[in-house]
């Protein structure tokens, strides 16, 4: 038997300790999942940002090519 007091005094604390440990494990798993989801979102945003800049560069290229084409038409032959 355990020494140093009644088992009836220690059992409720052991139960709470186990419950706290289980809660800590669950919270750690949940935070890991949130971190994983945030990593995926950041990766998707990086891809989206890359595509957006490619679209911007494409529009600038079209505008510049139209300007050069207009200058070529205005030049005397």
Secondary structure, 3 states (H helix, E strand, C coil): CCCCCCHHHHHHHHHHHHHHHHHHHHHHHHHHHHHHHHHHHHHHHHHHHHHHHHHHHHHHHHHHHHHHHHHHHHCCC
